[in-house]
Amino acid sequence: MSAIKFKVGEPQAVTLAFDQPKTGTNQYGAWYLYGIKNGNLDSDEDGFFATASLHAMIKTLGAGEGDEIVIEKCLEGDRFFFKVNGLTMQDMNSGGSAEKIEKAKPKMSYDELLDAYNHLKSAYEQLKSEDEIPY
């Protein structure tokens, strides 16, 4: 396994492979290992370690398996921080943050939306044809 090392000022698009990261603790504190789906056959990177704040930002956006997010490592003065889909932690916690977060959330693709619709339609048709209420 090889983990992505984010570089300052270089946004990196990743597609999450799972809904939740693997977690644990070591001498440095809590760690969060996210698996990614790698479309680049020339790369052996298949995950990244997130800081507690980066993990919180990913969860705030509701990103999970199959979602593509863009992570950027930033430097201001001597302080490192991350942006996810263009938002900083401060953006997510300031006035008007609900609207900003909603706009930055990963969107379903057309195919995912169509699959969800077809699944719901099939379940509806099955329930409609049954004589008894299933509960």
Secondary structure by P-SEA (a helix, b strand, c coil): cccccccccbbbbbbbcccccccccccccbbbbbbbbcccccccccbbbbcaaaaaaaaaacccccbbbbbbbbbccccccccccccccccccccaaaaaaaaacccccaaaaaaaaaaaaaaaaaaaacccccc
